[in-house]
């Protein structure tokens, strides 16, 4: 497993903390992991197309 350290705007952190305090999530890590899973699930095709396009452009024109 890997760890990521990041900063959140205060208002986002307060929402995360509120959901944990209300019992919707066990801890802050769980809500962040769930948010990332949902983002990746809903944007998978879009992200893959973006990465493929970047690879093709790099192959055609080289590194910028």
Secondary structure as the mmCIF struct_conf table of DSSP 4:
data_model
#
loop_
_struct_conf.conf_type_id
_struct_conf.id
_struct_conf.beg_label_comp_id
_struct_conf.beg_label_asym_id
_struct_conf.beg_label_seq_id
_struct_conf.end_label_comp_id
_struct_conf.end_label_asym_id
_struct_conf.end_label_seq_id
HELX_RH_AL_P HELX_RH_AL_P1 UNK A 10 UNK A 21
TURN_TY1_P TURN_TY1_P1 UNK A 22 UNK A 23
BEND BEND1 UNK A 24 UNK A 27
HELX_RH_AL_P HELX_RH_AL_P2 UNK A 28 UNK A 61
#
